[in-house]
Amino acid sequence: MAKKLESHQNKVFKRVKGFSQKKNRDKEGVFVAEGLRFVSEIPNNWEVELFVVSQDFAGENDLGQYEDRADTYLLTNELFSLLSDTENPQGILAVCKKQKECQEAIWKKDAPFLVLAEELNDPGNLGTVIRTADAAGADGIFLSKGSVDVYNPKVLRATMGSIFHIPVYQNISLEEIAWKMQENQISLYAAHLKGDCYPYELPLEKGCGFLIGNEARGLSDEAAELCNRWAKIPMPGKAESLNASIAAGVLMYEIVRQRLK
Amino acid sequence: MAKKLESHQNKVFKRVKGFSQKKNRDKEGVFVAEGLRFVSEIPNNWEVELFVVSQDFAGENDLGQYEDRADTYLLTNELFSLLSDTENPQGILAVCKKQKECQEAIWKKDAPFLVLAEELNDPGNLGTVIRTADAAGADGIFLSKGSVDVYNPKVLRATMGSIFHIPVYQNISLEEIAWKMQENQISLYAAHLKGDCYPYELPLEKGCGFLIGNEARGLSDEAAELCNRWAKIPMPGKAESLNASIAAGVLMYEIVRQRLK
């Protein structure tokens, strides 16, 4: 049976409310998945700490599947909207354990396809990059220090559930990962205005990764130097650059195209 | 000399303030380009009605180039921030005439590259699609009724100035444009889950266009029926769909790739 919470002084309410802050999510190693679609994307073997639903949601949905899986709390609509990150809450959220941070499986893959990013700051961009990497079949995403937190609600929303499908490693040292890639014969490429070829000419059927720069500043010189080769995304029109998530999408889909053959 | 405005009762202030609403922009056929980078993208032959700058901006920049071109108004920082659409205004905006809506040049092109969209609703997505189409060298963008206004400040910001480079036609009938394309031997394609080929197999060196669907609902059946062929964007990973602007970017860049040869 769902437990009713009717006061914003309640401990569980306060705890979940606290997860809007990164430091509280980090302390407990959890994040909040909000909305019916997002919650329905949670895989069966994923650890869920608890569910929270609103009165309206409980009136229209059978709570059995949630109650069977984890503690389920029933809140007044008003209390629920205080927990929600959206203007029109759907009335359900789940507190989930974060991904495990084990990299070993990545390095054992044959011809892995990796995505690295340096200080990606815009939550929508990061979420979209994760969703695209998931669609394209990438094996992992590595985010440098200074990137927006992947468990930020806006990032999670833009992933459309892909956070449950693809490993994302945060606060990594690009230098260490580049070194690890070198060791494993995985080439690192980046889109760069000074690139000497188009992405279409790179041998992407082999193990490889693309390094994406910050939205405003692009790649730092230090990060660019870590790459095996720079490619130039052709821009036959008048715009001088692409949005970071679009550039990442074009590069990732060139890997997909080459590997289809 | 810049004219000083110090009251929010002033007519010019009130007029510019009004342009945050679509109906006022439409009535006068203008839009607001805000920020130094955006203003610096205005081509020399583009009609500018007036410039507005803040005290701080005037203190740090030579206003000559603006004053020579159009009436320039100097506002207190507080008044300027009331006109601004951003949290940290840079202190300059221009009221520009909208694009002229002449389609004729498009139909006279050899092998044009067009982008059509059905009810694209998210301002960031639409702006990004325009920026990508501009980078990819597309010849024009056609937006169906029910799309977000291209002169909405959030759309403009995401275009990064591409609104000055590529014609965008709004409130069009997809049926009429599809008919016009047919007449001119321009094929219309769409990404569709039921597609019978990958985009890589389409003959995109010929005149062609891609039709993009709404973010949440995808393409309507009526719109999908207007296409000559449906292509499937491969998704070897676990995500079931791509963000609309990413899908559009992947398709547009397949045109770029094929036309590079």
Chai-1 contact restraints between the chains, C-beta under 6 A:
chainA,res_idxA,chainB,res_idxB,connection_type,confidence,min_distance_angstrom,max_distance_angstrom,comment,restraint_id
A,T128,B,N243,contact,1.0,0.0,6.0,A-B,restraint_1
A,R131,B,A239,contact,1.0,0.0,6.0,A-B,restraint_2
A,T132,B,I246,contact,1.0,0.0,6.0,A-B,restraint_3
A,D134,B,G237,contact,1.0,0.0,6.0,A-B,restraint_4
A,D134,B,K238,contact,1.0,0.0,6.0,A-B,restraint_5
A,D134,B,A239,contact,1.0,0.0,6.0,A-B,restraint_6
A,A135,B,M235,contact,1.0,0.0,6.0,A-B,restraint_7
A,A135,B,G237,contact,1.0,0.0,6.0,A-B,restraint_8
A,A135,B,A239,contact,1.0,0.0,6.0,A-B,restraint_9
A,A135,B,L242,contact,1.0,0.0,6.0,A-B,restraint_10
A,A136,B,G237,contact,1.0,0.0,6.0,A-B,restraint_11
A,G137,B,P236,contact,1.0,0.0,6.0,A-B,restraint_12
A,G137,B,G237,contact,1.0,0.0,6.0,A-B,restraint_13
A,S162,B,A239,contact,1.0,0.0,6.0,A-B,restraint_14
A,H165,B,K238,contact,1.0,0.0,6.0,A-B,restraint_15
A,Y200,B,R257,contact,1.0,0.0,6.0,A-B,restraint_16
A,P234,B,V256,contact,1.0,0.0,6.0,A-B,restraint_17
A,M235,B,A135,contact,1.0,0.0,6.0,A-B,restraint_18
A,P236,B,G137,contact,1.0,0.0,6.0,A-B,restraint_19
A,G237,B,D134,contact,1.0,0.0,6.0,A-B,restraint_20
A,G237,B,A135,contact,1.0,0.0,6.0,A-B,restraint_21
A,G237,B,A136,contact,1.0,0.0,6.0,A-B,restraint_22
A,G237,B,G137,contact,1.0,0.0,6.0,A-B,restraint_23
A,K238,B,D134,contact,1.0,0.0,6.0,A-B,restraint_24
A,K238,B,H165,contact,1.0,0.0,6.0,A-B,restraint_25
A,A239,B,R131,contact,1.0,0.0,6.0,A-B,restraint_26
A,A239,B,D134,contact,1.0,0.0,6.0,A-B,restraint_27
A,A239,B,A135,contact,1.0,0.0,6.0,A-B,restraint_28
A,A239,B,S162,contact,1.0,0.0,6.0,A-B,restraint_29
A,L242,B,A135,contact,1.0,0.0,6.0,A-B,restraint_30
A,N243,B,T128,contact,1.0,0.0,6.0,A-B,restraint_31
A,I246,B,T132,contact,1.0,0.0,6.0,A-B,restraint_32
A,I246,B,G249,contact,1.0,0.0,6.0,A-B,restraint_33
A,G249,B,I246,contact,1.0,0.0,6.0,A-B,restraint_34
A,G249,B,G249,contact,1.0,0.0,6.0,A-B,restraint_35
A,G249,B,V250,contact,1.0,0.0,6.0,A-B,restraint_36
A,V250,B,G249,contact,1.0,0.0,6.0,A-B,restraint_37
A,V250,B,Y253,contact,1.0,0.0,6.0,A-B,restraint_38
A,Y253,B,V250,contact,1.0,0.0,6.0,A-B,restraint_39
A,V256,B,P234,contact,1.0,0.0,6.0,A-B,restraint_40
A,R257,B,Y200,contact,1.0,0.0,6.0,A-B,restraint_41
